[in-house]
Amino acid sequence: MTELITLLHEGGYSCVVRNGEDVRTFTKRGVADLFELLTTKPDFLQGSSIADKVIGKGAAALMVKGSVQCVYADVISMPALDLLRSADIDVSYSEVVSHIINRAGTGICPVEQRCLPLAEVDDMVTTIREFIAAMQS
């Protein structure tokens, strides 16, 4: 995990994913890269290790759905941490916060806000799918 964390920081990436010897880096903001991986290359997520700058409940849901094995976050929300732990995913982090803030710094991240009241991972993934579709249109 140490090499993934180093790559995350030194490369200026938002997310780094390793499955076996294959390491992929990502730069999109929010959950876009994780959602794309889950929907187009779900086998790559299965059993993978991820180092991410920020993990909210939405990102955690995508990791649970993708059967990720190990996760590191610079910042993780308490709801995300609880979700990952309940799925028996090994989690480490630098800072835990009550919730992820939006890009403007004025409130809760919109994905986190939509996922907070939900209990089922599949419902969270559906909500994220709808959110991304709305943002793209």
Steps between C-alpha positions, in 0.01 A plus 500: 500500500793733570599516133140585400485781755834637377381485139174671597685794656803528274297460181230743605231242431154487654500120515741210442379143459712184497385153411789254495784665308266733306494854643270767359488868589203738480453875506127572480329661796231337708389143435517512118808277459381239750155492344650457152724217623208327669281520190761427231771291670349346816752213499782750551345626823442152644770432758679828425676746727411870476668818621268800470517863610138525619251221570141579582212257537439495123857403416493243779182348353669464161797331667274261690304420183829442316629261772810706572732339754700786651454880513701801610358855512662832580154608619205269564153575633371308800207357296750376238724348765203321660386366162844368404553340840157335490605341170824372659718716277838584654503880546770747598488879485668822604190691608139408577230766471127505571420555131663599172453863403408619151752661265387851593548422868145611576332174599494124469627337180195430280582129459559458872173683572305269268658186646480589870139388556543179300582165661540274196810518278295428187277799578808718541643383166166575330497848656857562380409379150208745492717785634772443238241475220344830613843669511582379148177626346 
